[in-house]
Amino acid sequence: MTPSFEEYTKANIRLNELIDLVNDETPETDTRMIEFLNVSEIIESYEKEHFRIEYPDLKDVIRLRMFELRLKQKDLSVLLGVSSTRVSEYLTGKRPITLDVAKNLHKKLHIDAEIILQ
């Protein structure tokens, strides 16, 4: 069950109090460490539900990588082994990316597989 905003707020306040009282050497059986872990779970649970961070769109990541590497569509087409027209179709969403192109995006542009597979 997702904690309420009030529970989330209280957990954040308590976490800030506990953060100076525990460290990596505090035993897991210590009551402060147990409470620290419990309030951390409350915060994580609330944030997963209310502050989701989704993967960026693959087309945007490709464009970003092209910018970073100073690649033009023609350069990218050579790198991926497809035509410039095909690259344009991928970037506009008119054509789905093939498995071979997905592998090349991962290997040659170092785009995270999770982003490619979404």
ZISULTA-V638132 format. One record per residue. OMEGA is omega in degrees with one decimal (none if undefined). Layout:
OMEGA, OMEGA
This chain:
-179.4, 177.9, 176.8, 177.5, 179.6, 177.5, 178.1, 179.9, 178.7, 179.6, 178.2, 179.1, -179.3, 178.2, 178.5, 177.2, -175.9, -171.7, 178.2, -176.4, 179.9, 175.1, -177.3, -177.8, 177.1, -179.7, 179.6, 179.5, 178.1, -176.6, 177.9, 178.6, 177.8, 178.8, 177.5, 179.7, 179.8, -179.8, 176.0, 178.1, 178.0, -179.6, -179.2, -179.7, 179.7, -176.5, 176.3, -178.1, -170.8, -177.6, -178.3, 174.0, -177.6, 176.8, 176.6, 178.4, -177.1, 179.8, 179.8, 179.4, 177.3, 178.9, 178.1, 179.9, 176.6, 179.2, -178.5, -177.7, -179.1, 179.2, 170.3, -179.8, 179.8, 178.0, 180.0, 180.0, 177.7, -179.3, -178.0, 179.9, 177.7, 179.6, 176.0, 178.3, -179.8, 177.4, 178.6, 178.9, 176.6, -175.6, 178.1, 179.5, -179.3, -178.8, 177.0, -179.3, -179.6, 180.0, 179.3, 178.9, 178.0, 178.0, 179.4, 177.1, -179.9, -175.3, -171.2, 179.1, 178.3, 176.0, -177.3, -179.0, 179.1, 179.3, -179.3, -173.9, -177.2, none
